[in-house]
Amino acid sequence: TYNMFILKLLVLINLSVISASDYYETLGVQRSASVNEIRRAFKKLALTLHPDKNKDDADAQERFIKVNRAYEVLKDENKRKHYDLHGDDENTSNQRPSYKSYAYYQSFGLYDDDLSWLHSRCL
């Protein structure tokens, strides 16, 4: 049963990686592509996917934003290294809430009762 658990876990991890947006795939370049190759691929896609050229396509803006985001990450050496190591860009990873922070739990109101109790004791 332990082996089945590990197998299921690996399948889930693979599915999550596959379903995640791959910036290299989005731009149609290899992981070993140079910045110039990435720039050329972006310009080619930007010309064809720009929302102004696809006014009848409701998804054009969303596709253009994905291509633009991929380019913004892959053209920058530091952002690209981070993406290659972690599978996300720095902006995305910084937006995730820290489960250890008070701000994360504050939105659930977990400390409200404790604070009101403490406040009543102090008065």
NORURKA-V722647 format. One record per helix or strand. SS is the DSSP state (2 for helix, 1 for strand). FROM is the first residue (numbers start at 1). LEN is the number of residues. Records with the same first field share a line. If there is no record, write none. Layout:
# NORURKA-V722647
SS = FROM-LEN, FROM-LEN
This chain:
# NORURKA-V722647
2 = 2-18, 23-5, 35-15, 51-3, 60-15, 77-10, 90-6, 102-5, 112-11
